[in-house]
């Protein structure tokens, strides 16, 4: 689904653990003296060979009475979602893709898109954010890395098991965010993403290894790299910092009752400055990373 293509930026790094240490997982227990819940870091697009998931995910799932996702994925099947997405993904003021990009940036985008079989002329009314996400989706499909993600896996499983669900954001909020990041920084956004597109396969291989290991150090390294440019800082602030603070507030409220939730969010939200786990620790909660047995 389009809201989850951004997962290429979720986690990186390769973890080598000492045999004397227990391997960590991408699942955490958050608790106070009375209540607890679990938080799982997810990869939104996952190759089929990455299943089954690490055992800690299923352990948290079994203990959870409610599943909490970033967004209600069932609404992506609603017939109204297409027109809604287009409203956010397309310019509504007469601008076009080539009018917001410099000639050099537009030419480079055309060349990269053509290699993936994408005709940028057909996408003239769309914002660079949407075009780049489409290109990334195609790249991941070519590499066989665009399968069902952790979120959808548990969304489907939860429906089968009749577990209650809650959501941290609306689809409208995600569309508004994902299709506005490049505003005012279009050329820089194109350059940064096209520079990384050819490295997608290596990036995702390292991503998956770090995700399975719950390697926060690798995640924090990505966060640091992301903020090396002005557009990267904007991306981090809007996609991560602002949302993390909002989500920590919601999770805090969940911990005021006895119901056990399993909160599933992109793993990058759980590392680096102002990550969700640190924000909860600052509120006085005990945060414990689950270890593989």
DAJONOR-V438691 format. One line per field, one symbol per residue. ss: DSSP state (a for helix, b for strand, c for the rest). burial: 1 if it has 24 or more other ideal C-beta (glycine too) atoms within 12 Angstrom, else 0. Layout:
ss->???
burial->???
//
This chain:
ss->caaaaaaaaccccccccccccccbbbbbbbbccccbbbbbbbccbccaaaccccaaaaaaaaaccbbbbcccaaaaacccaaaaaaaaabccccccaaaaccaaaaaaaaaaaaaccccaaaaccbcaaaaaaaaaaaaaaacccccbcaaaaaaaaaaacccbbbbcccaaaaaaaacccccccaaaaaaaaaaaaccaaaaaaaaaaaaaaccaaaaaaaaaaacccaaaaaaaaaaaaaaaaaaaaaaaaaccccccbbbbbbaaaacccccaaaaaaacccbbbbbbcc
burial->11111111111110100000001111111110000111111111111001001101110110111111111110110000100110011110000011011000110111011001010100111111111111111111001011111111111011000010111110101110111111101111111111011001001101111111111101110110010000110111011110111111011101100001111111111111011111111000101011000
//
